[in-house]
Amino acid sequence: MKGWLPLTLGLLAVVLGAVWAVQGLGYVDGSVMTDQGIWVIVGALLVVIGLAALWWGMRARRPRP
């Protein structure tokens, strides 16, 4: 069960970051974040952090010799 927390948080960060980036690009209407360039940057950074957390979580779950 080791590594499930980074995997969960990483997946959540990737999804949330992607949504923020798409909103910042203006593809999703009805938000304060729509067409705001800062959210593209923040979303992309969150996706990178989420991918790093996923990598770390997968590494923690791997059996060690």
ABEGO torsion letter per residue (X at the ends): XBGAAAAAAAAAAAAAAAAAAAAAAGABBGBAABGBAAAAAAAAAAAAAAAAAAAAAAAAABBBX
